[in-house]
Amino acid sequence: MDIRGLLVRKAFHIIGVILLATPFLAGVSENYISIYYALLALVAGVFYSIQIKRPQLLLELRADIFRSLQSMFENLERLVPVQRSDLKIQYDEIIIMIERAIEEAERDYEKRGGYLGLLMGAVGVLISYTIFGFVYLLPAIIGLAIYDTFSALVGSAFGRHRLPRAHATVEGVLGGSIPTFVALMWANYGVLGSLIITLFVVFAEAYGIEDNLTIPIAASLAAFLMARAPI
């Protein structure tokens, strides 16, 4: 995957993380947090099931979206006539570029088996919340938002040295660990707590089967253990 496809992929990833972080951003009452995450997991599960069992529906939806954009452009052109054929050419090129970027952002196994990461992210956060509670959920969101994003971008751009028996690289680990540690420090987890949580996240991303599932659970587990450590 080239850097353009990765950037598109991570843009969608950040949108998903924002949805997961909504209880923090919007101050959702704790009485409704479990319902919110359960609904997110349900929506992600339905979307994934459609991808697996009725993929043609999503292909048709994508085609409808691009046809709608085309129609909008044509209507705008009728309302505001502009005698410049190069605008139409540029528009067509932008549409083609978007389509190619989306295709490049999809991993091979996602084209065959659907967007597993979307579902696993929702399930991972739901599990973290159910087991450890809302108070230990912030590190899970930080891990998904910051470590997963920066480790992928830095590893893709500069990664040369792989970790033992893992696809992760040393460069990617460093690129993700530093901003994650800083964010955890800013969230008042302290030097040792931030370091331990970051190490748990690193291990979960590097050696977990699906990092969107393992990162939130590992981060919340680390925060839970640190809160009970006799330090």
Secondary structure, 3 states (H helix, E strand, C coil): CCHHHHHHHHHHHHHHHHHHHHHHHHCCCHHHHHHHHHHHHHHHHHHHHHHHHCHHHHHHHHHHHHHHHHHHHHHHHHHCCCCCHHHHHHHHHHHHHHHHHHHHHCCHHHHHHCCHHHHHHHHHHHHHHHHHCHHHCHHHHHHHHHHHHHHHHHHHHHCCCECCCCCCEHHHHHHHHHHHHHHHHHCCCHHHHHHHHHHHHHHHHHHCCCHHHHHHHHHHHHHHHHHHCCC
